[in-house]
Each structure stands twice: as structure tokens, then as C-alpha cells.
Amino acid sequence: MPIQDRLTGAAGLAPGNGYAHAVTASGPLAFVSGQVGADAEGRAAGEPGDLEAQTRQAMRNLELVLGELGAGWSDVVRFTWYVVDVERIQVIRDVRDEFVRPALGDLANPASTLVQVAGLFRPEFLMEVEAVVALPG
């Protein structure tokens, strides 16, 4: 596996809340474009305003891209999240963990950044996630 280490703490640094502070990897990387909660026809998942359904669909979409790359959740080095309402972060964390925790076991989640934005490219979308992936050798 090209991921070598996950740094979860350092002297004088508060522990990450559900993420590694750093992940080291070797070999080729893939930079996956942001995925939103759109189904195969481009429609927003769930009812209007359903962040959980949109996050789950975005993670399914990301999983499809990972599969095409020959990678899996354990190969994700970093997530970047864009959300329109940071107050609902726990919904995103819970759905993320449904996907990544089974693959990671006791390992820390990937490095992660979450940014609140005024809006995304279509107003019905509530979140977007992109990833950096260490491709398996």
C-alpha cells in the first residue's frame, strides 16, 4: 500500500476530530475532482435539503471513481469538503464513516479540510467532496 503513515498527534497540537493531521504516501497520486450528491442522471439525491442523501450519493460517486482507478477507501490520502452549512458537519462525518471506517479499521481517517461556502455550482447541492488518492502499486 502506498500510504506509509497517518499522523494523528504532535506535541502541542490538539488531536484531529475524525481525521489525521497528515498522511504520508509514496508512488503515483490521483487528484479526484469534486463529487456532489448527483445521481447518474445528474439529479440531486433525496428530497430538497437532504444533506445525508446528498453526502451518501457523493461518497458513492467517489467510490465509483476509486474503483475505476483500481483504488479503495484505504488509499485516500486527503479529503476536501465544501459545504453550505457547517453547522451540519456531523451528518457529513457520519456518512463519511459509513464508507471509510470498514476499510480503515483502527487507522485514522484521511487528512481532511472542510470549508463553508456561500453556494455550489447548482443551488440544490449542499456539499461537494474531492480527494487525493495514493494509487496502489
C-alpha positions in Angstrom: 0.0 0.0 0.0 1.5 3.4 -0.9 0.2 5.1 2.3 3.0 4.9 4.7 1.8 6.7 7.9 -1.0 8.7 9.4 0.0 11.4 11.9 -2.8 11.8 14.5 -1.0 13.9 17.0 2.1 16.0 17.8 3.4 17.8 20.9 1.4 21.0 21.5 -1.2 20.1 18.8 -4.8 19.2 19.6 -5.9 15.9 18.2 -7.8 15.9 14.9 -11.5 15.4 15.3 -12.1 12.5 12.9 -9.1 13.0 10.7 -5.3 12.6 10.5 -3.2 15.8 10.7 -1.0 14.4 7.9 -0.7 11.3 5.8 2.5 10.3 4.0 2.3 8.3 0.8 4.6 7.2 -2.0 4.1 6.5 -5.6 1.6 7.9 -8.1 -1.2 10.1 -6.9 -4.7 10.8 -8.4 -6.4 14.1 -7.8 -10.2 13.3 -7.9 -12.5 16.2 -8.9 -15.2 17.3 -6.5 -18.1 14.9 -6.4 -21.6 16.2 -5.5 -24.7 14.2 -4.5 -25.9 13.8 -8.1 -27.3 10.5 -9.4 -26.5 9.1 -12.8 -29.0 11.4 -14.4 -27.5 14.5 -12.7 -30.4 14.9 -10.2 -29.7 15.8 -6.6 -30.2 12.8 -4.3 -33.0 12.7 -1.8 -35.6 15.4 -1.1 -34.6 19.1 -1.4 -32.3 19.9 1.5 -31.4 16.3 2.3 -27.7 16.6 3.2 -27.5 13.0 4.3 -28.7 11.6 1.0 -26.5 14.0 -1.0 -23.4 13.1 1.1 -24.1 9.4 0.7 -24.5 9.8 -3.1 -21.4 11.9 -3.4 -19.5 9.2 -1.5 -20.9 6.5 -3.8 -19.8 8.6 -6.8 -16.3 8.9 -5.3 -16.3 5.2 -4.7 -17.0 4.6 -8.4 -14.1 6.8 -9.3 -11.8 5.0 -6.9 -12.9 1.7 -8.4 -12.0 2.9 -11.9 -8.6 3.9 -10.6 -8.0 0.5 -9.0 -8.1 2.0 -5.6 -10.3 1.9 -2.5 -11.1 3.9 0.6 -7.8 2.9 2.3 -5.9 4.6 -0.5 -7.5 8.0 0.1 -4.8 10.4 1.4 -6.9 13.5 1.8 -10.5 14.8 1.5 -11.5 18.4 0.9 -15.1 19.1 1.7 -17.1 22.2 0.6 -20.4 22.7 2.5 -23.0 25.3 2.5 -23.9 24.8 6.2 -21.0 23.9 8.5 -23.4 23.5 11.4 -24.5 20.2 9.9 -20.9 18.8 9.9 -21.9 15.7 12.0 -24.2 14.5 9.2 -21.2 14.5 6.8 -18.9 12.8 9.3 -21.4 10.1 10.0 -21.9 9.3 6.3 -18.1 9.5 5.6 -17.5 7.0 8.3 -20.1 4.5 6.9 -17.8 4.3 3.8 -14.2 4.7 5.2 -14.3 3.1 8.6 -14.8 -0.5 7.4 -11.7 -0.1 5.1 -9.5 1.6 7.7 -10.2 -0.4 10.8 -8.2 1.2 13.6 -6.3 3.6 11.3 -7.1 7.3 11.4 -9.3 8.8 8.7 -7.5 10.6 5.9 -6.2 14.1 6.2 -9.2 16.5 5.7 -10.2 20.1 5.3 -13.8 21.3 5.4 -14.7 24.8 4.1 -18.0 26.5 4.3 -19.0 28.2 1.0 -21.9 30.5 0.0 -23.0 28.0 -2.6 -22.0 25.4 -5.1 -22.4 25.4 -8.9 -26.1 24.4 -8.7 -28.1 25.8 -5.8 -29.7 22.4 -4.9 -26.3 20.9 -4.0 -25.4 21.2 -0.3 -21.9 19.7 -0.3 -19.0 18.6 -2.5 -16.0 16.4 -1.7 -12.8 15.9 -3.6 -10.0 13.5 -2.8 -6.3 12.8 -3.3 -5.6 9.1 -3.7 -2.3 7.2 -3.5 -2.7 4.7 -6.3 -1.9 1.1 -5.4 1.2 -0.3 -7.0 
